[in-house]
Amino acid sequence: MLFRSPAGNDLLFDEAGLEQGRNFNNKLWNALKLVRMWGEKMSPDGLPASRTDPAFYAVTWFENR
């Protein structure tokens, strides 16, 4: 909400902005669940099951962020 208003100006409350933020957070949450599910495909010692598996790169990228 803060980024939508220029400095020094008042911002009227708008529920559409809240809904937009909720939807964005929901997308992030779903992406996290998907990547964690891919991470479960890794072997118990934490090493990748296969470097040819596309999920390996997604999990590696997500863990390094």
C-alpha positions in Angstrom: 0.0 0.0 0.0 2.9 2.3 0.7 4.4 2.0 -2.7 1.1 3.0 -4.4 1.2 6.5 -3.0 3.5 9.4 -4.0 5.4 10.9 -1.1 3.5 13.5 0.8 0.0 12.6 -0.6 -2.8 10.9 1.3 -3.9 7.5 0.1 -7.6 6.6 0.2 -8.3 3.1 1.6 -9.2 0.7 -1.1 -10.1 -2.9 -0.5 -9.1 -3.9 -4.1 -5.5 -3.2 -3.0 -5.8 -5.6 -0.1 -7.3 -8.2 -2.4 -4.4 -7.8 -4.9 -1.9 -8.2 -2.1 -3.7 -11.3 -0.8 -3.7 -12.9 -4.2 0.0 -12.1 -4.7 0.9 -13.7 -1.3 -1.3 -16.7 -2.2 0.7 -17.2 -5.4 4.0 -17.0 -3.4 2.7 -19.5 -0.9 1.6 -22.0 -3.6 5.0 -21.6 -5.3 6.8 -22.4 -2.1 4.7 -25.5 -1.5 5.4 -26.7 -5.0 9.1 -26.2 -4.7 9.2 -27.9 -1.3 7.3 -30.8 -2.8 10.0 -31.1 -5.5 12.6 -31.0 -2.8 11.1 -34.2 -1.3 12.3 -36.0 -4.4 15.8 -35.6 -3.2 17.6 -38.5 -1.6 17.8 -38.8 2.2 21.4 -37.6 2.4 20.3 -34.3 0.8 22.0 -34.9 -2.5 20.0 -34.4 -5.6 18.3 -37.5 -6.9 19.3 -36.6 -10.5 20.7 -33.5 -12.1 18.6 -34.3 -15.2 15.5 -33.8 -13.1 14.2 -30.2 -13.8 13.0 -30.0 -10.2 16.6 -30.2 -9.0 17.4 -26.8 -10.5 14.2 -25.2 -9.1 14.9 -26.4 -5.6 18.6 -25.3 -5.8 17.6 -21.9 -7.1 14.9 -21.5 -4.4 17.2 -22.6 -1.5 19.9 -20.1 -2.6 17.6 -17.1 -2.5 
